[in-house]
Amino acid sequence: MAAYLRLFRSVRFNIFLFAALALASAVGTLLPQAGETPEKVQAWIAAYPAWGRLFEGLGLFRLYESWWYLALLALMAFDIVVCKLASAPPDHGLVALPPELEPEAAGREVDRAEAAIASKPLQAALSSGREPEAAASSLLGALAREGYHVHRSVAAADGGRVALVATRHRAQRWGSYIAHVALVVILVGGLLKQLYGFVEMVPVLEGGSQAMQHKPDWELRVADFAVLYYDGTRTPKHFSSELEVFEGERRLAAKKIQVNDPLDIDGIRFYQATWGAGGMFRSVTLTLGRHEVQMPQRTPTKIPDTKIRVVADMLLPNFTIGPDGRADSGSLDLKNPGVRLKFLVDGRETRPLWLLQGAPQLAFSEGEDGVLTRAPPPPFALTAVDPVLFSGIQVAYDPGYPVVLGGGIAWLLGMLLLFYLHRRRLWIVIGPASEGGASVRVGAWSSRGPRDFQREFDALVRRLADDFGGTAVAASPSPAAAG
């Protein structure tokens, strides 16, 4: 088992795993996903049929739901646990000096403290006229005032010698640990989303209703849809839906939703994502000289002062002519509305004629095969269109969202601890001096390295000497010399 776990601790394996997950996520970002934009997936496959079939077979259009992507997420979480979380955060230096030891054991522990000091890049020696115990008590108070936590329980005495360990910003060593725990939490949240969450688009005609795919007993109804345009343009500046959600005959909730203001029902959110026009309309208006004829869809309407009736049967919201020469719509946006008209004269139906609202001088005649040909400018114009719009409602359920949010906050906390706290640790051995009084040896370690800590350490040593009435007899070596 240990041999298998060593694989997860391999730097090469970790680089490969991270690169594979990053590459897969990039592919999922660049390729349209069927769960969110199925129409774009179909358009992509139609544009690149060979690659489209291959990618569809590999599940790249549903990448975030594929078993292998979820397996990569789970493997990454397990890898972090094995590499980082299998043991507690490292604690540099002297950790556990018991408070009460037999003299022989106490001597060994103080010797360990002196050995720790000798290995540190920053060192200092002080002398005091006080006895070692009195000097130790004074140092305890001085270190506490400097913001250091002194481990009283890690003191041991041997022949008058005392060993102390003092730490400032102890929480810094937990920063990396917390950040890695948070990454595992975020990955778990991502797995929860993919396993139990869903995203779907539900187009609902204004005044109509549509059932959901993931919850077939839930029905969305759009009582009213409103869109406002920038003056003189077809560019929308605001659109909203009066949305109602029913379960059977019971209304669960109702709200006017707009962009960035969704309806929330027990964690299931309904977003105003898009809108458009299909082929349906309430009426169109045809202007013939001083007459205006308003025509409901597929309803023959008589032209005043004539025996001619006209029928408007089809709307294309963004009229264009396709590669095959037939009428098509470039999008569902109401940018260039075109309407197909049929004229009835003495019971005979003329060839269909396409008129454009934004270009009254253009007209196209439609042949029996559907191919369009340019027609002479007609003596009438399409002046108004009242389309039946649809509201594109994005329904999303993400049970992993609070987990990911909590993990993100924890990760930020861990990074703040790691990079904004400067952990310092002091090892101090106080013993009797040969000429009387006490001698004090100090060693120091800093999470930022000796070069950044040296000036602060030297100033701290001087303040400690002043506090217990001693003098500094040896300054710390430079980091370069210590190295």
Sequence and secondary structure as in RCSB ss.txt:
>XXXX:A:sequence
MAAYLRLFRSVRFNIFLFAALALASAVGTLLPQAGETPEKVQAWIAAYPAWGRLFEGLGLFRLYESWWYLALLAL
MAFDIVVCKLASAPPDHGLVALPPELEPEAAGREVDRAEAAIASKPLQAALSSGREPEAAASSLLGALAREGYHV
HRSVAAADGGRVALVATRHRAQRWGSYIAHVALVVILVGGLLKQLYGFVEMVPVLEGGSQAMQHKPDWELRVADF
AVLYYDGTRTPKHFSSELEVFEGERRLAAKKIQVNDPLDIDGIRFYQATWGAGGMFRSVTLTLGRHEVQMPQRTP
TKIPDTKIRVVADMLLPNFTIGPDGRADSGSLDLKNPGVRLKFLVDGRETRPLWLLQGAPQLAFSEGEDGVLTRA
PPPPFALTAVDPVLFSGIQVAYDPGYPVVLGGGIAWLLGMLLLFYLHRRRLWIVIGPASEGGASVRVGAWSSRGP
RDFQREFDALVRRLADDFGGTAVAASPSPAAAG
>XXXX:A:secstr
 HHHHHHHT HHHHHHHHHHHHHHHHHHHHS  TTT HHHHHHHHHHSHHHHHHHHHHTGGGGGGSHHHHHHHHH
HHHHHIIIIISS     S     SS  HHHHHHHHHHHHHHHHT SEEEEEEESS HHHHHHHHHHHHHHTT EE
 GGG  EETTEEEEEEEE GGGGGHHHHHHHHHHHHHHHHHHHHHH EEEEEEEETT EEE SSSTTEEEEEEEE
EEEE TTSS EEEEEEEEEEEETTEEEEEEEEETTB EEETTEEEEEEEEEEEEEEEEEEEEETTEEEEEEBT  
EE TTSS EEEEEEEETBEEE TTSBEEES SSSSB EEEEEEEETTEE   EEEESS TT EEEE TTSBEEE 
   SSEEEEEEEEEEEEEEEEE TTHHHHHHHHHHHHHHHHHHHH   EEEEEEEEE TTSSEEEEEEEEETT H
HHHHHHHHHHHHHHHHHTTEEEEE    HHHH 
